[in-house]
């Protein structure tokens, strides 16, 4: 029984620690909540001095269910096409997560 408990604790620890390795790889990652997460951060921290947000914006999202099924396209190109942008000046991303059951990552681009 003691061995079974050890194996269960070990597996739960490994499953819990993989979230850090699989998180967003942007230059800046905001704090993540375990039970609920709704955060926004920049996709890049290198902006020219004259960068403005732009007159328009576009969004693209990808969803994940139970960590098993992912669908969608949250690329910068898809977001620019959805906003009908010809040029992109900067981009942000946002994460929405409820208990790891449902997660949505959205990329928002700004430009003209």
Chimera marker file (.cmm) of the C-alpha trace (Angstrom):
<marker_set name="trace">
<marker id="1" x="0.000" y="0.000" z="0.000" r="1" g="1" b="0" radius="0.5"/>
<marker id="2" x="2.888" y="2.319" z="0.804" r="1" g="1" b="0" radius="0.5"/>
<marker id="3" x="4.415" y="1.740" z="-2.620" r="1" g="1" b="0" radius="0.5"/>
<marker id="4" x="1.085" y="2.518" z="-4.353" r="1" g="1" b="0" radius="0.5"/>
<marker id="5" x="0.814" y="5.805" z="-2.415" r="1" g="1" b="0" radius="0.5"/>
<marker id="6" x="4.366" y="6.737" z="-3.380" r="1" g="1" b="0" radius="0.5"/>
<marker id="7" x="3.734" y="6.005" z="-7.063" r="1" g="1" b="0" radius="0.5"/>
<marker id="8" x="0.510" y="8.054" z="-7.017" r="1" g="1" b="0" radius="0.5"/>
<marker id="9" x="2.245" y="11.024" z="-5.351" r="1" g="1" b="0" radius="0.5"/>
<marker id="10" x="5.124" y="10.793" z="-7.817" r="1" g="1" b="0" radius="0.5"/>
<marker id="11" x="2.812" y="10.735" z="-10.847" r="1" g="1" b="0" radius="0.5"/>
<marker id="12" x="0.751" y="13.660" z="-9.553" r="1" g="1" b="0" radius="0.5"/>
<marker id="13" x="3.952" y="15.650" z="-8.948" r="1" g="1" b="0" radius="0.5"/>
<marker id="14" x="5.229" y="14.956" z="-12.454" r="1" g="1" b="0" radius="0.5"/>
<marker id="15" x="1.888" y="15.920" z="-13.994" r="1" g="1" b="0" radius="0.5"/>
<marker id="16" x="1.774" y="19.134" z="-11.960" r="1" g="1" b="0" radius="0.5"/>
<marker id="17" x="5.302" y="20.192" z="-12.852" r="1" g="1" b="0" radius="0.5"/>
<marker id="18" x="4.906" y="19.748" z="-16.608" r="1" g="1" b="0" radius="0.5"/>
<marker id="19" x="2.717" y="22.860" z="-16.800" r="1" g="1" b="0" radius="0.5"/>
<marker id="20" x="5.772" y="25.068" z="-16.270" r="1" g="1" b="0" radius="0.5"/>
<marker id="21" x="7.606" y="23.454" z="-19.164" r="1" g="1" b="0" radius="0.5"/>
<marker id="22" x="4.658" y="23.673" z="-21.528" r="1" g="1" b="0" radius="0.5"/>
<marker id="23" x="3.668" y="27.290" z="-20.820" r="1" g="1" b="0" radius="0.5"/>
<marker id="24" x="3.881" y="30.218" z="-23.228" r="1" g="1" b="0" radius="0.5"/>
<marker id="25" x="7.331" y="30.950" z="-24.635" r="1" g="1" b="0" radius="0.5"/>
<marker id="26" x="6.894" y="34.701" z="-25.135" r="1" g="1" b="0" radius="0.5"/>
<marker id="27" x="9.504" y="37.115" z="-23.720" r="1" g="1" b="0" radius="0.5"/>
<marker id="28" x="7.173" y="37.977" z="-20.858" r="1" g="1" b="0" radius="0.5"/>
<marker id="29" x="4.801" y="35.562" z="-19.138" r="1" g="1" b="0" radius="0.5"/>
<marker id="30" x="2.370" y="36.914" z="-16.540" r="1" g="1" b="0" radius="0.5"/>
<marker id="31" x="1.500" y="35.011" z="-13.374" r="1" g="1" b="0" radius="0.5"/>
<marker id="32" x="-0.591" y="31.891" z="-13.889" r="1" g="1" b="0" radius="0.5"/>
<marker id="33" x="-3.362" y="30.767" z="-11.589" r="1" g="1" b="0" radius="0.5"/>
<marker id="34" x="-3.946" y="27.101" z="-10.834" r="1" g="1" b="0" radius="0.5"/>
<marker id="35" x="-7.749" y="27.225" z="-10.706" r="1" g="1" b="0" radius="0.5"/>
<marker id="36" x="-8.467" y="30.228" z="-12.934" r="1" g="1" b="0" radius="0.5"/>
<marker id="37" x="-6.309" y="32.318" z="-15.254" r="1" g="1" b="0" radius="0.5"/>
<marker id="38" x="-7.205" y="35.325" z="-17.395" r="1" g="1" b="0" radius="0.5"/>
<marker id="39" x="-4.036" y="37.281" z="-18.221" r="1" g="1" b="0" radius="0.5"/>
<marker id="40" x="-2.637" y="39.369" z="-21.081" r="1" g="1" b="0" radius="0.5"/>
<marker id="41" x="1.005" y="40.028" z="-21.981" r="1" g="1" b="0" radius="0.5"/>
<marker id="42" x="3.063" y="41.316" z="-24.923" r="1" g="1" b="0" radius="0.5"/>
<marker id="43" x="4.434" y="38.902" z="-27.516" r="1" g="1" b="0" radius="0.5"/>
<marker id="44" x="7.565" y="41.022" z="-27.892" r="1" g="1" b="0" radius="0.5"/>
<marker id="45" x="9.398" y="43.523" z="-25.717" r="1" g="1" b="0" radius="0.5"/>
<marker id="46" x="11.399" y="45.089" z="-28.559" r="1" g="1" b="0" radius="0.5"/>
<marker id="47" x="9.523" y="47.986" z="-30.129" r="1" g="1" b="0" radius="0.5"/>
<marker id="48" x="10.823" y="50.873" z="-32.221" r="1" g="1" b="0" radius="0.5"/>
<marker id="49" x="10.590" y="54.272" z="-30.516" r="1" g="1" b="0" radius="0.5"/>
<marker id="50" x="7.929" y="55.402" z="-33.012" r="1" g="1" b="0" radius="0.5"/>
<marker id="51" x="5.641" y="52.390" z="-32.616" r="1" g="1" b="0" radius="0.5"/>
<marker id="52" x="1.997" y="53.181" z="-32.081" r="1" g="1" b="0" radius="0.5"/>
<marker id="53" x="-0.782" y="50.678" z="-31.588" r="1" g="1" b="0" radius="0.5"/>
<marker id="54" x="-2.277" y="51.347" z="-34.989" r="1" g="1" b="0" radius="0.5"/>
<marker id="55" x="-5.773" y="52.260" z="-36.022" r="1" g="1" b="0" radius="0.5"/>
<marker id="56" x="-7.148" y="48.700" z="-36.115" r="1" g="1" b="0" radius="0.5"/>
<marker id="57" x="-6.683" y="45.319" z="-34.504" r="1" g="1" b="0" radius="0.5"/>
<marker id="58" x="-7.323" y="41.663" z="-35.257" r="1" g="1" b="0" radius="0.5"/>
<marker id="59" x="-7.581" y="38.528" z="-33.130" r="1" g="1" b="0" radius="0.5"/>
<marker id="60" x="-7.030" y="34.807" z="-33.582" r="1" g="1" b="0" radius="0.5"/>
<marker id="61" x="-7.551" y="32.065" z="-30.975" r="1" g="1" b="0" radius="0.5"/>
<marker id="62" x="-6.745" y="28.455" z="-30.227" r="1" g="1" b="0" radius="0.5"/>
<marker id="63" x="-8.691" y="26.354" z="-27.702" r="1" g="1" b="0" radius="0.5"/>
<marker id="64" x="-7.694" y="23.320" z="-25.673" r="1" g="1" b="0" radius="0.5"/>
<marker id="65" x="-10.001" y="20.861" z="-23.898" r="1" g="1" b="0" radius="0.5"/>
<marker id="66" x="-8.672" y="18.734" z="-21.020" r="1" g="1" b="0" radius="0.5"/>
<marker id="67" x="-5.138" y="19.132" z="-22.349" r="1" g="1" b="0" radius="0.5"/>
<marker id="68" x="-6.029" y="16.458" z="-24.892" r="1" g="1" b="0" radius="0.5"/>
<marker id="69" x="-7.618" y="18.266" z="-27.826" r="1" g="1" b="0" radius="0.5"/>
<marker id="70" x="-6.423" y="21.549" z="-29.343" r="1" g="1" b="0" radius="0.5"/>
<marker id="71" x="-7.978" y="23.351" z="-32.274" r="1" g="1" b="0" radius="0.5"/>
<marker id="72" x="-7.649" y="26.735" z="-33.929" r="1" g="1" b="0" radius="0.5"/>
<marker id="73" x="-4.952" y="29.040" z="-35.303" r="1" g="1" b="0" radius="0.5"/>
<marker id="74" x="-3.571" y="31.789" z="-33.079" r="1" g="1" b="0" radius="0.5"/>
<marker id="75" x="-0.791" y="32.916" z="-35.388" r="1" g="1" b="0" radius="0.5"/>
<marker id="76" x="0.014" y="36.535" z="-36.128" r="1" g="1" b="0" radius="0.5"/>
<marker id="77" x="-0.850" y="36.016" z="-39.794" r="1" g="1" b="0" radius="0.5"/>
<marker id="78" x="-4.319" y="34.653" z="-38.924" r="1" g="1" b="0" radius="0.5"/>
<marker id="79" x="-4.948" y="37.560" z="-36.529" r="1" g="1" b="0" radius="0.5"/>
<marker id="80" x="-3.856" y="40.094" z="-39.163" r="1" g="1" b="0" radius="0.5"/>
<marker id="81" x="-6.120" y="38.475" z="-41.780" r="1" g="1" b="0" radius="0.5"/>
<marker id="82" x="-9.080" y="38.501" z="-39.346" r="1" g="1" b="0" radius="0.5"/>
<marker id="83" x="-8.527" y="42.228" z="-38.717" r="1" g="1" b="0" radius="0.5"/>
<marker id="84" x="-7.855" y="42.939" z="-42.406" r="1" g="1" b="0" radius="0.5"/>
<marker id="85" x="-4.476" y="44.502" z="-41.529" r="1" g="1" b="0" radius="0.5"/>
<marker id="86" x="-1.781" y="45.209" z="-44.114" r="1" g="1" b="0" radius="0.5"/>
<marker id="87" x="0.948" y="45.855" z="-41.539" r="1" g="1" b="0" radius="0.5"/>
<marker id="88" x="1.385" y="44.836" z="-37.905" r="1" g="1" b="0" radius="0.5"/>
<marker id="89" x="3.062" y="47.183" z="-35.409" r="1" g="1" b="0" radius="0.5"/>
<marker id="90" x="2.779" y="45.100" z="-32.216" r="1" g="1" b="0" radius="0.5"/>
<marker id="91" x="1.066" y="42.032" z="-30.774" r="1" g="1" b="0" radius="0.5"/>
<marker id="92" x="-0.248" y="40.795" z="-27.430" r="1" g="1" b="0" radius="0.5"/>
<marker id="93" x="-1.457" y="37.406" z="-26.268" r="1" g="1" b="0" radius="0.5"/>
<marker id="94" x="-3.963" y="36.458" z="-23.598" r="1" g="1" b="0" radius="0.5"/>
<marker id="95" x="-4.566" y="33.197" z="-21.777" r="1" g="1" b="0" radius="0.5"/>
<marker id="96" x="-7.871" y="32.059" z="-20.312" r="1" g="1" b="0" radius="0.5"/>
<marker id="97" x="-7.894" y="28.837" z="-18.290" r="1" g="1" b="0" radius="0.5"/>
<marker id="98" x="-10.441" y="27.175" z="-16.019" r="1" g="1" b="0" radius="0.5"/>
<marker id="99" x="-9.069" y="24.293" z="-13.923" r="1" g="1" b="0" radius="0.5"/>
<marker id="100" x="-7.135" y="22.959" z="-16.911" r="1" g="1" b="0" radius="0.5"/>
<marker id="101" x="-10.435" y="21.737" z="-18.317" r="1" g="1" b="0" radius="0.5"/>
<marker id="102" x="-10.759" y="24.512" z="-20.879" r="1" g="1" b="0" radius="0.5"/>
<marker id="103" x="-8.011" y="26.844" z="-22.090" r="1" g="1" b="0" radius="0.5"/>
<marker id="104" x="-8.055" y="29.531" z="-24.775" r="1" g="1" b="0" radius="0.5"/>
<marker id="105" x="-5.047" y="31.507" z="-26.027" r="1" g="1" b="0" radius="0.5"/>
<marker id="106" x="-5.775" y="34.577" z="-28.122" r="1" g="1" b="0" radius="0.5"/>
<marker id="107" x="-3.289" y="36.647" z="-30.118" r="1" g="1" b="0" radius="0.5"/>
<marker id="108" x="-4.251" y="40.292" z="-30.723" r="1" g="1" b="0" radius="0.5"/>
<marker id="109" x="-2.325" y="42.286" z="-33.339" r="1" g="1" b="0" radius="0.5"/>
<marker id="110" x="-2.422" y="46.040" z="-33.872" r="1" g="1" b="0" radius="0.5"/>
<marker id="111" x="-1.643" y="47.855" z="-37.087" r="1" g="1" b="0" radius="0.5"/>
<marker id="112" x="-3.025" y="49.471" z="-40.225" r="1" g="1" b="0" radius="0.5"/>
<link id1="1" id2="2" r="1" g="1" b="0" radius="0.2"/>
<link id1="2" id2="3" r="1" g="1" b="0" radius="0.2"/>
<link id1="3" id2="4" r="1" g="1" b="0" radius="0.2"/>
<link id1="4" id2="5" r="1" g="1" b="0" radius="0.2"/>
<link id1="5" id2="6" r="1" g="1" b="0" radius="0.2"/>
<link id1="6" id2="7" r="1" g="1" b="0" radius="0.2"/>
<link id1="7" id2="8" r="1" g="1" b="0" radius="0.2"/>
<link id1="8" id2="9" r="1" g="1" b="0" radius="0.2"/>
<link id1="9" id2="10" r="1" g="1" b="0" radius="0.2"/>
<link id1="10" id2="11" r="1" g="1" b="0" radius="0.2"/>
<link id1="11" id2="12" r="1" g="1" b="0" radius="0.2"/>
<link id1="12" id2="13" r="1" g="1" b="0" radius="0.2"/>
<link id1="13" id2="14" r="1" g="1" b="0" radius="0.2"/>
<link id1="14" id2="15" r="1" g="1" b="0" radius="0.2"/>
<link id1="15" id2="16" r="1" g="1" b="0" radius="0.2"/>
<link id1="16" id2="17" r="1" g="1" b="0" radius="0.2"/>
<link id1="17" id2="18" r="1" g="1" b="0" radius="0.2"/>
<link id1="18" id2="19" r="1" g="1" b="0" radius="0.2"/>
<link id1="19" id2="20" r="1" g="1" b="0" radius="0.2"/>
<link id1="20" id2="21" r="1" g="1" b="0" radius="0.2"/>
<link id1="21" id2="22" r="1" g="1" b="0" radius="0.2"/>
<link id1="22" id2="23" r="1" g="1" b="0" radius="0.2"/>
<link id1="23" id2="24" r="1" g="1" b="0" radius="0.2"/>
<link id1="24" id2="25" r="1" g="1" b="0" radius="0.2"/>
<link id1="25" id2="26" r="1" g="1" b="0" radius="0.2"/>
<link id1="26" id2="27" r="1" g="1" b="0" radius="0.2"/>
<link id1="27" id2="28" r="1" g="1" b="0" radius="0.2"/>
<link id1="28" id2="29" r="1" g="1" b="0" radius="0.2"/>
<link id1="29" id2="30" r="1" g="1" b="0" radius="0.2"/>
<link id1="30" id2="31" r="1" g="1" b="0" radius="0.2"/>
<link id1="31" id2="32" r="1" g="1" b="0" radius="0.2"/>
<link id1="32" id2="33" r="1" g="1" b="0" radius="0.2"/>
<link id1="33" id2="34" r="1" g="1" b="0" radius="0.2"/>
<link id1="34" id2="35" r="1" g="1" b="0" radius="0.2"/>
<link id1="35" id2="36" r="1" g="1" b="0" radius="0.2"/>
<link id1="36" id2="37" r="1" g="1" b="0" radius="0.2"/>
<link id1="37" id2="38" r="1" g="1" b="0" radius="0.2"/>
<link id1="38" id2="39" r="1" g="1" b="0" radius="0.2"/>
<link id1="39" id2="40" r="1" g="1" b="0" radius="0.2"/>
<link id1="40" id2="41" r="1" g="1" b="0" radius="0.2"/>
<link id1="41" id2="42" r="1" g="1" b="0" radius="0.2"/>
<link id1="42" id2="43" r="1" g="1" b="0" radius="0.2"/>
<link id1="43" id2="44" r="1" g="1" b="0" radius="0.2"/>
<link id1="44" id2="45" r="1" g="1" b="0" radius="0.2"/>
<link id1="45" id2="46" r="1" g="1" b="0" radius="0.2"/>
<link id1="46" id2="47" r="1" g="1" b="0" radius="0.2"/>
<link id1="47" id2="48" r="1" g="1" b="0" radius="0.2"/>
<link id1="48" id2="49" r="1" g="1" b="0" radius="0.2"/>
<link id1="49" id2="50" r="1" g="1" b="0" radius="0.2"/>
<link id1="50" id2="51" r="1" g="1" b="0" radius="0.2"/>
<link id1="51" id2="52" r="1" g="1" b="0" radius="0.2"/>
<link id1="52" id2="53" r="1" g="1" b="0" radius="0.2"/>
<link id1="53" id2="54" r="1" g="1" b="0" radius="0.2"/>
<link id1="54" id2="55" r="1" g="1" b="0" radius="0.2"/>
<link id1="55" id2="56" r="1" g="1" b="0" radius="0.2"/>
<link id1="56" id2="57" r="1" g="1" b="0" radius="0.2"/>
<link id1="57" id2="58" r="1" g="1" b="0" radius="0.2"/>
<link id1="58" id2="59" r="1" g="1" b="0" radius="0.2"/>
<link id1="59" id2="60" r="1" g="1" b="0" radius="0.2"/>
<link id1="60" id2="61" r="1" g="1" b="0" radius="0.2"/>
<link id1="61" id2="62" r="1" g="1" b="0" radius="0.2"/>
<link id1="62" id2="63" r="1" g="1" b="0" radius="0.2"/>
<link id1="63" id2="64" r="1" g="1" b="0" radius="0.2"/>
<link id1="64" id2="65" r="1" g="1" b="0" radius="0.2"/>
<link id1="65" id2="66" r="1" g="1" b="0" radius="0.2"/>
<link id1="66" id2="67" r="1" g="1" b="0" radius="0.2"/>
<link id1="67" id2="68" r="1" g="1" b="0" radius="0.2"/>
<link id1="68" id2="69" r="1" g="1" b="0" radius="0.2"/>
<link id1="69" id2="70" r="1" g="1" b="0" radius="0.2"/>
<link id1="70" id2="71" r="1" g="1" b="0" radius="0.2"/>
<link id1="71" id2="72" r="1" g="1" b="0" radius="0.2"/>
<link id1="72" id2="73" r="1" g="1" b="0" radius="0.2"/>
<link id1="73" id2="74" r="1" g="1" b="0" radius="0.2"/>
<link id1="74" id2="75" r="1" g="1" b="0" radius="0.2"/>
<link id1="75" id2="76" r="1" g="1" b="0" radius="0.2"/>
<link id1="76" id2="77" r="1" g="1" b="0" radius="0.2"/>
<link id1="77" id2="78" r="1" g="1" b="0" radius="0.2"/>
<link id1="78" id2="79" r="1" g="1" b="0" radius="0.2"/>
<link id1="79" id2="80" r="1" g="1" b="0" radius="0.2"/>
<link id1="80" id2="81" r="1" g="1" b="0" radius="0.2"/>
<link id1="81" id2="82" r="1" g="1" b="0" radius="0.2"/>
<link id1="82" id2="83" r="1" g="1" b="0" radius="0.2"/>
<link id1="83" id2="84" r="1" g="1" b="0" radius="0.2"/>
<link id1="84" id2="85" r="1" g="1" b="0" radius="0.2"/>
<link id1="85" id2="86" r="1" g="1" b="0" radius="0.2"/>
<link id1="86" id2="87" r="1" g="1" b="0" radius="0.2"/>
<link id1="87" id2="88" r="1" g="1" b="0" radius="0.2"/>
<link id1="88" id2="89" r="1" g="1" b="0" radius="0.2"/>
<link id1="89" id2="90" r="1" g="1" b="0" radius="0.2"/>
<link id1="90" id2="91" r="1" g="1" b="0" radius="0.2"/>
<link id1="91" id2="92" r="1" g="1" b="0" radius="0.2"/>
<link id1="92" id2="93" r="1" g="1" b="0" radius="0.2"/>
<link id1="93" id2="94" r="1" g="1" b="0" radius="0.2"/>
<link id1="94" id2="95" r="1" g="1" b="0" radius="0.2"/>
<link id1="95" id2="96" r="1" g="1" b="0" radius="0.2"/>
<link id1="96" id2="97" r="1" g="1" b="0" radius="0.2"/>
<link id1="97" id2="98" r="1" g="1" b="0" radius="0.2"/>
<link id1="98" id2="99" r="1" g="1" b="0" radius="0.2"/>
<link id1="99" id2="100" r="1" g="1" b="0" radius="0.2"/>
<link id1="100" id2="101" r="1" g="1" b="0" radius="0.2"/>
<link id1="101" id2="102" r="1" g="1" b="0" radius="0.2"/>
<link id1="102" id2="103" r="1" g="1" b="0" radius="0.2"/>
<link id1="103" id2="104" r="1" g="1" b="0" radius="0.2"/>
<link id1="104" id2="105" r="1" g="1" b="0" radius="0.2"/>
<link id1="105" id2="106" r="1" g="1" b="0" radius="0.2"/>
<link id1="106" id2="107" r="1" g="1" b="0" radius="0.2"/>
<link id1="107" id2="108" r="1" g="1" b="0" radius="0.2"/>
<link id1="108" id2="109" r="1" g="1" b="0" radius="0.2"/>
<link id1="109" id2="110" r="1" g="1" b="0" radius="0.2"/>
<link id1="110" id2="111" r="1" g="1" b="0" radius="0.2"/>
<link id1="111" id2="112" r="1" g="1" b="0" radius="0.2"/>
</marker_set>
